[in-house]
Amino acid sequence: MPGEYHALALVDVAVAALLLLINLGLSIGLKLGLARPLLVAGLRMTVQLLLVGLILEWVFALQSPLPVLGIALLMATLAGVTAAGRSHRRFAGIYWDSLISVLGAALVVTGVALAGIVKVTPWYDPQYLIPMLGMVLGNTLNGISLGLDRFTGTLYERSALIESRLALGATRWEAARTEIREALRTALLPTINSMLVMGVVSLPGMMTGQILAGAAPADAVRYQIAIVFMIASAAALGSLGAILLAYRRLFNRRHQFLKFLLDGDEP
């Protein structure tokens, strides 16, 4: 039988925050210069999560799909903007491409999960939609940011090679195919590596949270497996979409590489 759920009081969270003293001690002792960023990050994270907790209590009480979908759209928009912003070389339209890719992947994967796996009623039940969407968006964001950064970076670094391929008669797809594959591989490797050690080296957050909340381990494991497959497929769809949209912007229909779109955009 599952054990009793133990809620944490604010004083318990404060005790947990004392563990950050280890990081601060290392930073100060080794002169890493990370003490201030650590304190700012810890404070910001705490405030953000406390606010999210209050907002989710309100969201979970909603019975109408429109506010829930509005919050989901806001989450997806922030994920798309953040993913594009992490790329060192940006071009006109990268934010739209990232947003479209995030929305498309999240819509497909989360929709299939809610309708065909969890079979929740109503389908917009925020208790299921918001957490599942959040996990999908977070991992899709990482995949897109890694893929776009690798794709634009390698295109810029290999511009002479790519232009040579085009000059020798290669189509735009033939000229960029290797870079597209490398970028997609880079985007998906973190997810694959995480799956390889899951349950052996690490216990996933959702599974741990459900067990701590009193769910039976077998039930928590089944949910976690489903979530991981969702995350993997969403990361693949979102990353592929963003890379292909970037490819279409950086290579025109006359099979020319528009390198100038990447010039001067490195922050």
C-alpha positions in Angstrom: 0.0 0.0 0.0 1.3 3.5 -0.8 2.4 5.5 2.2 0.8 8.7 3.4 1.5 11.9 1.5 3.5 14.4 3.5 3.0 18.0 2.5 5.9 20.4 2.8 5.6 23.6 4.8 7.4 26.8 3.8 9.8 26.2 6.7 10.7 22.8 5.1 11.4 24.6 1.8 13.6 27.1 3.6 15.6 24.2 5.1 16.0 22.8 1.6 17.3 26.2 0.4 20.1 25.9 2.9 21.6 23.2 0.6 22.5 26.0 -1.8 25.2 27.0 0.7 27.2 24.2 -0.7 27.2 25.9 -4.1 27.9 29.2 -2.6 30.8 27.9 -0.6 32.4 26.3 -3.7 31.9 29.5 -5.7 33.5 31.7 -3.0 36.2 29.3 -2.1 37.3 28.6 -5.7 36.6 32.2 -6.8 34.2 31.0 -9.5 32.3 34.2 -9.6 28.9 32.4 -9.4 27.7 33.5 -5.9 25.5 36.3 -7.2 24.1 34.4 -10.2 23.3 31.5 -7.8 21.4 33.7 -5.4 19.5 35.5 -8.2 18.7 32.2 -9.9 17.6 30.6 -6.6 15.4 33.5 -5.7 13.9 33.9 -9.1 13.2 30.1 -9.3 11.4 30.2 -5.9 9.3 33.2 -6.7 8.4 31.8 -10.2 7.4 28.4 -8.9 5.3 29.9 -6.0 3.5 32.1 -8.5 2.9 29.1 -10.8 1.5 27.1 -7.8 -1.0 29.9 -7.2 -1.9 30.2 -10.9 -2.3 26.4 -11.3 -4.7 26.2 -8.4 -6.9 28.8 -10.2 -6.4 27.0 -13.5 -7.4 23.6 -12.2 -10.7 25.0 -10.9 -11.6 26.2 -14.4 -14.4 24.4 -16.2 -14.2 26.3 -19.6 -11.9 25.3 -22.4 -11.1 28.8 -23.6 -9.1 30.0 -20.6 -7.2 26.7 -20.5 -6.4 26.9 -24.2 -5.3 30.5 -23.7 -2.8 29.5 -21.1 -1.6 26.6 -23.2 -1.1 29.0 -26.1 0.8 31.4 -23.9 3.1 28.6 -22.7 3.7 27.4 -26.3 4.5 31.0 -27.4 7.0 31.5 -24.6 8.6 28.1 -25.5 8.9 29.1 -29.2 10.5 32.5 -28.4 12.9 31.0 -25.9 14.0 28.2 -28.3 14.8 30.7 -31.1 16.5 33.1 -28.7 19.1 30.5 -27.7 20.5 30.2 -31.2 23.8 32.1 -31.6 23.0 33.0 -35.2 19.6 34.2 -36.0 17.8 35.2 -39.2 14.6 37.0 -40.1 11.7 34.7 -39.3 13.4 32.4 -36.9 11.0 33.2 -34.1 8.0 32.4 -36.3 9.6 29.2 -37.5 10.3 28.2 -33.9 6.8 29.1 -32.7 5.1 27.1 -35.6 7.3 24.1 -34.9 6.6 24.2 -31.2 2.8 24.6 -31.7 2.6 21.9 -34.3 4.6 19.3 -32.3 2.7 20.1 -29.0 -0.7 20.0 -30.7 -0.1 16.6 -32.3 1.6 14.9 -29.4 -0.5 16.3 -26.6 -3.7 15.8 -28.6 -2.9 12.1 -29.2 -2.0 11.6 -25.5 -5.2 13.2 -24.2 -7.5 11.6 -26.7 -5.9 8.2 -27.2 -3.7 7.4 -24.2 -5.0 9.0 -21.0 -8.6 9.4 -22.5 -9.4 12.2 -20.1 -12.9 13.7 -20.0 -13.3 16.5 -20.8 -10.3 16.7 -23.1 -9.3 20.1 -21.8 -9.1 19.1 -18.1 -6.3 21.4 -16.9 -5.1 18.8 -14.3 -3.9 16.7 -17.2 -3.5 19.1 -20.1 -1.3 21.7 -18.5 1.3 19.4 -16.8 1.6 17.1 -19.9 1.9 20.1 -22.2 4.5 21.7 -20.0 6.7 18.6 -20.1 6.3 18.3 -23.9 7.1 22.0 -24.4 10.1 22.0 -22.2 11.8 19.1 -24.1 10.7 20.4 -27.5 12.2 23.7 -26.7 15.5 22.1 -25.9 15.5 20.1 -29.1 14.7 23.0 -31.3 17.3 25.3 -29.6 20.0 22.7 -30.0 19.0 21.8 -33.6 18.7 25.4 -34.8 22.0 26.4 -33.1 23.9 23.5 -34.7 22.2 24.0 -38.1 22.9 27.7 -38.4 26.3 27.4 -36.9 27.5 24.7 -39.3 26.0 26.4 -42.3 27.9 29.6 -41.5 31.2 27.8 -40.7 31.0 25.6 -43.9 29.6 28.3 -46.1 32.5 27.9 -48.6 31.9 24.2 -48.8 28.2 24.6 -49.3 28.6 27.2 -52.0 31.1 24.9 -53.7 28.5 22.1 -53.7 26.0 24.4 -55.2 28.5 25.7 -57.8 29.2 22.1 -58.9 25.5 21.6 -59.6 24.1 20.3 -56.3 20.5 21.2 -55.5 19.8 23.2 -52.3 18.7 19.9 -50.6 21.9 18.1 -51.7 24.0 21.0 -50.5 22.4 21.1 -47.0 21.5 17.5 -46.4 24.5 16.6 -44.3 24.1 19.7 -42.1 20.3 19.0 -41.6 21.1 15.4 -40.5 23.8 16.6 -38.1 21.5 19.2 -36.6 18.6 16.8 -36.1 21.0 14.3 -34.5 22.3 17.0 -32.1 18.7 17.9 -31.2 17.6 14.3 -30.4 20.7 13.0 -28.7 19.9 14.4 -25.2 16.5 12.7 -25.2 17.9 9.4 -26.4 20.7 9.5 -23.8 18.1 10.3 -21.1 16.0 7.3 -22.1 19.0 5.0 -22.0 19.7 5.5 -18.3 16.1 6.2 -17.1 15.2 3.9 -14.3 18.8 2.7 -13.9 20.8 5.9 -13.2 18.0 8.4 -12.8 14.4 8.3 -11.6 12.3 10.8 -13.7 10.7 13.8 -12.1 7.1 12.9 -12.9 7.4 9.3 -11.6 9.1 10.5 -8.4 6.4 13.2 -7.9 3.6 10.7 -8.3 5.2 8.2 -5.9 5.7 11.0 -3.3 2.1 11.9 -3.8 1.0 8.4 -2.9 0.5 6.7 -6.3 1.4 3.1 -6.7 4.9 2.7 -8.2 3.5 0.5 -11.1 1.0 3.3 -12.0 3.7 6.0 -11.8 6.0 3.9 -14.1 3.3 3.5 -16.7 2.6 7.2 -16.8 6.3 8.0 -17.0 6.8 5.6 -19.9 4.0 7.2 -21.8 5.3 10.7 -21.1 8.8 9.8 -22.2 7.5 8.5 -25.6 5.5 11.8 -25.9 8.6 13.8 -25.2 10.7 11.9 -27.6 8.2 12.3 -30.5 7.5 15.9 -29.8 11.2 16.8 -29.7 11.7 15.0 -33.1 8.7 16.7 -34.7 9.5 20.1 -33.4 13.2 19.9 -34.2 12.7 18.6 -37.7 10.1 21.3 -38.4 12.3 24.1 -37.2 15.3 22.9 -39.1 13.4 22.4 -42.3 11.8 25.8 -42.0 15.2 27.4 -41.4 16.5 25.5 -44.4 13.8 27.0 -46.6 14.6 30.5 -45.5 18.3 30.2 -45.9 18.2 28.5 -49.4 16.0 30.0 -52.1 14.3 28.3 -54.9 17.2 29.2 -57.3 19.4 26.9 -55.1 21.4 29.8 -53.6 22.7 29.9 -50.0 21.6 33.2 -48.4 24.5 33.4 -46.0 24.1 37.1 -45.6 20.9 36.4 -43.5 23.2 35.0 -40.8 25.8 37.7 -40.9 26.0 40.0 -37.9 23.3 38.2 -36.0 25.5 36.6 -33.4 24.9 38.3 -30.0 
